[in-house]
Amino acid sequence: MVLGSGYKFALALIEELTKHAESDVDVLRLTDPRPDPLRCMQTIVQSIGFCTDGLDLKDLQQVMSMFLAYQRTHHRRTILYVESAHEASAWTLETLDQLIARETNRRNGLFVLLAGDRTLERVLRRPGFPALHTNSDFRVRLSAFELGETREHIHRFVEADGRGEISEVIEFDAITRVHDISEGVPDTINQLIDKCLMNSSETPISPSLVEYAAAQLRLPYATDEFGLQCDAAVSSGWLQVRLGDERVTRREFNVERMIIGRSAHCDIRLYAPTISREHAMLLNLQGNAKVVDLGSTNGTFVDGHRIDTFQLDGPATIRVGDYAISYLTELQ
């Protein structure tokens, strides 16, 4: 059984399935499918209730065979439940393949339940695991949401969180951006909205705030409009911050991105009530600079014009609150 999109929901579904398993069914769990064969078999055998101290891989496989033979003799069935199967190492896949091959020949009543994200389909097609590939024919796919379903899901999320009306919490265009980035996967939608709400109490959430949350979560998404996945290795210039006539700080812009705001985790922290917690973001796209407003209350301005996103092709003055940030292509 393969469960794809909406991975946490898949786990919840399996929890319910195993919770209501009949009394003649034993459930074994493999929660981390990445270790070597020895640790993999140790985990499986320990879930049976056996001590694995001093047992090598061959011993552990023998214990498992004896357990399954006992189950068959006493007309009991076994579910081996593998979490995060899409992350399974080659060693683990080989172990599962051997267990499934033995089950095919001996009929011990073993049912292997694999749960993973959509990449699990590719994992099961890897060469070298014939039993796993041949016998993974019963699959349940949890489909991703359509845009309307994403909107309804966010509405329920916001309502459950006690945030009020959805229109007061997130902009319509931001919902569309959440859907595009998450590809309609419920888990990712939850992650994005939760991160947006954590980042800023200032609502409604804008598309730029969604982009920022996606960058923090290192989520892959189709468009690189904001260039958040670029590895910036080139300095794009210098940033000089002033408050009135006083120079506050000067920094080389040689990192992938900088967050401007009054929150403690901001790269350029500015103290003023007119500045939002996460006010704006500066992006360095391999030497090319861009500034993005993060849904701030009082706005971000470049050379006197309020902007949402602006490409910095040359020297410019970025204003946030009472602070002026001079973007310089050459140090002056």
C-alpha positions as CSV (number, residue, x, y, z in Angstrom):
1,M,0.0,0.0,0.0
2,V,1.4,3.3,-1.0
3,L,0.1,6.6,0.4
4,G,1.4,9.7,-1.3
5,S,0.4,13.3,-1.1
6,G,-0.6,14.6,2.3
7,Y,1.9,12.5,4.2
8,K,0.9,13.3,7.8
9,F,-2.7,12.6,6.8
10,A,-1.5,9.3,5.5
11,L,0.2,8.5,8.8
12,A,-3.0,9.4,10.7
13,L,-5.0,7.1,8.4
14,I,-2.6,4.2,9.1
15,E,-2.8,4.9,12.9
16,E,-6.6,4.5,12.6
17,L,-6.1,1.3,10.5
18,T,-3.7,-0.3,13.0
19,K,-5.6,0.9,16.0
20,H,-8.7,-1.0,14.8
21,A,-6.8,-4.1,13.7
22,E,-8.3,-7.4,14.7
23,S,-6.9,-9.2,17.8
24,D,-5.2,-11.8,15.6
25,V,-3.0,-9.1,13.9
26,D,0.3,-8.0,15.2
27,V,1.7,-4.6,14.1
28,L,5.4,-4.1,13.7
29,R,6.9,-0.6,13.1
30,L,9.9,0.6,11.3
31,T,10.0,4.4,11.9
32,D,13.4,5.2,10.4
33,P,14.0,3.3,7.1
34,R,17.5,4.8,6.6
35,P,19.9,2.7,8.7
36,D,22.0,-0.3,7.6
37,P,20.5,-3.9,7.4
38,L,21.6,-4.8,11.0
39,R,19.9,-1.8,12.6
40,C,16.9,-2.2,10.3
41,M,16.4,-5.8,11.4
42,Q,17.1,-4.9,15.1
43,T,14.3,-2.4,15.0
44,I,11.8,-4.8,13.4
45,V,12.7,-7.7,15.8
46,Q,12.6,-5.3,18.9
47,S,9.1,-4.3,17.9
48,I,8.2,-8.0,18.2
49,G,9.4,-7.9,21.8
50,F,12.7,-9.8,21.4
51,C,16.0,-8.6,22.9
52,T,18.6,-8.1,20.1
53,D,21.7,-7.9,22.2
54,G,24.6,-9.9,20.7
55,L,22.6,-11.0,17.6
56,D,24.1,-10.5,14.2
57,L,22.1,-10.0,11.0
58,K,21.8,-13.7,10.3
59,D,20.5,-14.3,13.8
60,L,17.9,-11.5,13.5
61,Q,16.7,-12.8,10.2
62,Q,16.3,-16.3,11.8
63,V,14.3,-14.8,14.7
64,M,12.0,-13.0,12.2
65,S,11.5,-16.2,10.2
66,M,10.6,-18.1,13.4
67,F,8.2,-15.4,14.5
68,L,6.4,-15.5,11.1
69,A,6.3,-19.3,11.2
70,Y,4.7,-19.1,14.7
71,Q,2.2,-16.6,13.3
72,R,1.2,-18.9,10.5
73,T,0.9,-21.9,12.8
74,H,-1.4,-20.0,15.1
75,H,-3.4,-18.4,12.3
76,R,-2.2,-15.0,13.1
77,R,-1.3,-12.2,10.7
78,T,1.4,-9.6,10.8
79,I,1.5,-6.0,9.5
80,L,5.0,-4.5,9.0
81,Y,4.4,-0.8,8.8
82,V,7.3,1.3,7.3
83,E,7.1,5.1,7.9
84,S,8.9,7.5,5.5
85,A,9.4,4.7,3.0
86,H,10.4,7.3,0.4
87,E,13.6,7.8,2.4
88,A,14.5,4.1,2.6
89,S,18.1,3.3,2.1
90,A,19.1,0.6,-0.4
91,W,19.9,-1.7,2.6
92,T,16.4,-1.3,4.0
93,L,14.8,-1.9,0.6
94,E,16.9,-5.1,0.2
95,T,15.7,-6.3,3.7
96,L,12.1,-5.6,2.8
97,D,12.5,-7.2,-0.6
98,Q,13.9,-10.4,1.1
99,L,11.0,-10.5,3.6
100,I,8.4,-10.1,0.8
101,A,10.1,-12.8,-1.3
102,R,9.9,-15.2,1.7
103,E,6.3,-14.3,2.3
104,T,5.5,-15.0,-1.4
105,N,6.9,-18.5,-1.0
106,R,5.7,-19.4,2.5
107,R,2.5,-17.4,3.0
108,N,3.1,-16.5,6.6
109,G,0.4,-13.8,6.6
110,L,2.8,-10.9,6.4
111,F,1.5,-7.7,5.0
112,V,4.0,-4.9,4.4
113,L,2.5,-1.4,4.6
114,L,4.6,1.4,3.1
115,A,3.8,5.1,3.7
116,G,5.6,7.8,2.0
117,D,5.3,10.9,-0.1
118,R,4.8,11.0,-3.9
119,T,8.4,10.1,-4.6
120,L,7.8,6.6,-3.2
121,E,6.5,5.6,-6.6
122,R,10.0,6.1,-8.0
123,V,11.6,4.3,-5.1
124,L,9.5,1.2,-5.8
125,R,10.6,1.2,-9.4
126,R,14.3,1.0,-8.6
127,P,16.0,-2.0,-10.1
128,G,17.3,-4.8,-7.9
129,F,14.2,-5.3,-5.7
130,P,11.9,-7.6,-7.8
131,A,9.7,-8.8,-4.9
132,L,9.1,-5.3,-3.7
133,H,8.3,-4.1,-7.2
134,T,6.1,-7.0,-8.2
135,N,4.0,-7.1,-5.0
136,S,3.4,-3.4,-4.5
137,D,0.3,-3.5,-6.6
138,F,-2.3,-2.4,-4.0
139,R,-1.9,1.3,-3.7
140,V,-3.9,4.1,-2.1
141,R,-3.0,7.5,-3.4
142,L,-4.2,10.5,-1.4
143,S,-4.8,13.1,-4.1
144,A,-3.6,16.7,-3.8
145,F,-6.1,19.5,-3.4
146,E,-7.6,21.6,-6.1
147,L,-7.4,25.3,-5.6
148,G,-10.9,25.5,-4.1
149,E,-10.1,22.6,-1.7
150,T,-6.9,24.4,-0.7
151,R,-8.9,27.6,0.1
152,E,-11.4,25.5,2.2
153,H,-8.5,23.8,4.0
154,I,-6.9,27.1,4.9
155,H,-10.3,28.4,6.0
156,R,-10.7,25.4,8.4
157,F,-7.0,25.9,9.6
158,V,-7.6,29.6,10.3
159,E,-10.9,28.9,12.0
160,A,-9.4,26.1,14.2
161,D,-6.6,28.5,15.2
162,G,-9.1,31.1,16.4
163,R,-7.9,33.7,13.9
164,G,-11.3,34.9,12.7
165,E,-12.4,35.3,9.1
166,I,-10.1,34.0,6.4
167,S,-10.3,37.3,4.5
168,E,-8.8,39.1,7.6
169,V,-5.9,36.6,7.8
170,I,-4.7,36.0,4.3
171,E,-5.1,37.8,1.0
172,F,-6.8,36.0,-1.9
173,D,-3.7,36.0,-4.1
174,A,-1.7,34.6,-1.2
175,I,-4.0,31.6,-1.0
176,T,-3.3,31.0,-4.7
177,R,0.5,31.3,-4.0
178,V,0.2,28.8,-1.1
179,H,-1.6,26.4,-3.5
180,D,1.1,26.8,-6.2
181,I,4.0,26.2,-3.8
182,S,2.4,23.3,-1.9
183,E,1.0,21.8,-5.1
184,G,-2.1,21.1,-3.1
185,V,-0.5,18.8,-0.5
186,P,-2.2,19.3,2.8
187,D,0.9,18.9,4.9
188,T,2.8,21.6,3.0
189,I,-0.2,23.9,3.1
190,N,-0.2,23.6,6.9
191,Q,3.5,24.2,7.1
192,L,3.3,27.3,5.0
193,I,0.3,28.9,6.9
194,D,1.8,28.0,10.2
195,K,5.2,29.5,9.3
196,C,3.5,32.7,8.0
197,L,1.5,33.1,11.2
198,M,4.6,32.5,13.3
199,N,6.6,35.0,11.3
200,S,4.3,37.9,11.7
201,S,1.2,38.8,13.6
202,E,0.5,41.5,11.0
203,T,-2.3,40.3,8.7
204,P,-3.5,39.7,6.1
205,I,-0.7,37.4,4.9
206,S,0.6,38.6,1.5
207,P,2.1,36.5,-1.4
208,S,5.5,37.9,-0.4
209,L,5.1,36.5,3.1
210,V,4.2,33.1,1.6
211,E,7.4,33.3,-0.5
212,Y,9.4,34.1,2.5
213,A,7.9,31.2,4.5
214,A,8.6,28.9,1.6
215,A,12.3,30.0,1.6
216,Q,12.6,29.4,5.4
217,L,11.1,25.9,4.9
218,R,13.4,25.2,1.9
219,L,10.4,24.2,-0.1
220,P,10.9,23.5,-3.8
221,Y,8.5,25.2,-6.1
222,A,7.9,25.7,-9.8
223,T,8.8,29.4,-10.2
224,D,12.0,31.1,-9.1
225,E,10.5,34.6,-9.4
226,F,12.1,35.6,-6.1
227,G,15.2,33.5,-6.6
228,L,15.0,32.0,-3.1
229,Q,16.7,28.8,-4.1
230,C,19.8,30.4,-5.6
231,D,23.2,29.9,-4.0
232,A,24.6,33.3,-4.0
233,A,28.4,33.2,-4.2
234,V,29.0,36.7,-5.6
235,S,28.8,40.0,-3.7
236,S,26.2,42.2,-5.3
237,G,27.3,45.4,-3.5
238,W,27.1,47.2,-0.2
239,L,24.3,48.3,2.1
240,Q,24.6,51.4,4.2
241,V,21.9,52.1,6.8
242,R,21.2,55.6,8.0
243,L,18.8,57.2,10.4
244,G,18.6,60.8,9.5
245,D,22.2,62.0,9.1
246,E,23.6,59.3,11.4
247,R,25.1,56.2,9.7
248,V,23.9,53.1,11.7
249,T,25.7,50.3,9.9
250,R,27.4,49.2,6.7
251,R,27.5,45.7,5.4
252,E,28.6,43.9,2.3
253,F,25.7,42.1,0.5
254,N,27.4,38.8,-0.1
255,V,24.8,36.3,1.2
256,E,21.8,34.8,-0.4
257,R,19.3,37.0,1.4
258,M,18.9,39.4,4.2
259,I,15.7,40.1,6.2
260,I,15.1,43.7,7.4
261,G,12.8,44.3,10.4
262,R,12.6,44.8,14.1
263,S,12.4,41.0,15.0
264,A,15.5,39.6,16.8
265,H,16.2,37.1,14.0
266,C,16.4,39.7,11.3
267,D,19.8,40.2,9.5
268,I,19.4,44.0,9.6
269,R,17.5,44.8,12.8
270,L,16.0,48.3,13.0
271,Y,14.3,49.6,16.1
272,A,11.2,51.7,15.4
273,P,7.4,51.2,15.8
274,T,6.9,52.1,12.1
275,I,8.9,49.0,11.1
276,S,7.3,45.6,10.9
277,R,8.8,42.5,12.6
278,E,9.8,41.2,9.1
279,H,9.5,44.3,7.0
280,A,11.4,43.5,3.8
281,M,13.8,41.0,2.2
282,L,16.9,41.7,0.1
283,L,17.8,38.9,-2.3
284,N,21.2,38.3,-3.9
285,L,20.7,36.3,-7.1
286,Q,24.3,35.4,-8.0
287,G,25.3,39.0,-8.0
288,N,22.0,40.6,-9.0
289,A,20.0,42.2,-6.2
290,K,16.3,42.5,-5.5
291,V,14.2,43.9,-2.7
292,V,10.8,42.4,-1.7
293,D,8.3,43.9,0.7
294,L,7.1,41.2,3.2
295,G,3.6,42.6,3.7
296,S,4.7,45.4,6.0
297,T,2.2,47.8,7.5
298,N,3.9,51.0,6.4
299,G,5.4,49.8,3.1
300,T,8.9,49.6,1.5
301,F,10.0,52.4,-0.8
302,V,12.8,52.5,-3.4
303,D,13.8,56.0,-4.6
304,G,10.5,57.4,-3.3
305,H,8.2,54.8,-4.9
306,R,6.3,52.1,-2.8
307,I,7.1,48.7,-4.1
308,D,6.2,45.0,-3.7
309,T,9.2,43.7,-5.6
310,F,12.0,45.7,-7.2
311,Q,15.1,44.8,-9.2
312,L,18.1,46.7,-8.0
313,D,20.0,47.4,-11.3
314,G,22.1,50.1,-9.8
315,P,22.6,52.4,-6.7
316,A,19.3,53.1,-5.0
317,T,17.8,54.2,-1.7
318,I,15.5,51.8,0.1
319,R,13.4,53.4,2.8
320,V,11.7,51.4,5.6
321,G,10.1,53.5,8.3
322,D,12.5,56.4,9.2
323,Y,15.6,54.4,8.0
324,A,17.2,54.9,4.7
325,I,19.2,51.9,3.3
326,S,21.6,52.9,0.5
327,Y,22.3,50.1,-1.9
328,L,25.8,50.7,-3.4
329,T,27.3,48.7,-6.2
330,E,30.7,50.1,-5.2
331,L,32.0,51.1,-1.8
332,Q,32.1,54.8,-1.3
